[in-house]
Amino acid sequence: MSRIFTTSFASVYPHYVTKVERKGRTQAELDQVIEWLTGFDQPALGAHLATGTTFEDFFAAAQLPPQASSITGVVCGVRVEDVEDPLMQKIRYLDKLVDELAKGKSMDKVLRA
């Protein structure tokens, strides 16, 4: 099992915020991307951050949209569509969306609209 599975989502979230804000995007845009991927609205996301939910439990409670399978590309040298472990793939989906947001892609493209 990968160490990231038992890492709290709240410990990584500030790094996502920093990454997108450094590139001129907002925390609200990041939260919108997380809501699209997981189905967690602002109160639900806040609850996960406050309770220190692990990535494993965070994604166990998430409702990924059917379009999530259209998230493709490379994160950390690994093609997200080729990741075998379902949980790791979901984490990589999130990483890829955060990367796309930080790279300035339009929200329509990031959210696969």
GIQUI-V115881 format. One line per field, one symbol per residue. phi: phi as a letter, one per 20 degrees, with the letter a starting at -180 (. if undefined). psi: psi as a letter, one per 30 degrees, with the letter a starting at -180 (. if undefined). burial: 1 if it has 9 or more other C-alpha atoms within 8 Angstrom, else 0. A space follows every 50 residues. Layout:
phi = ???
psi = ???
burial = ???
This chain:
phi = .ffffeffgffeggffggffffdnedfffgfffffffdnefgfffgffff emgfggfgffefdffgfgfefcpdclmcfffefffgffffffgfgfffgf ffenfffgffelf
psi = kkffegkkefffefeeeeeeefgglleeeeeeeeeeeffjaeeeeeeeee fhkleeeefefljklefefgjlakkhgkkeffkekeeeeeeeeeeeeeee efggkleeeegh.
burial = 00001111110000011011101011100110111111110000100110 01111101100101100100110110001110100011111111111111 1100100001000
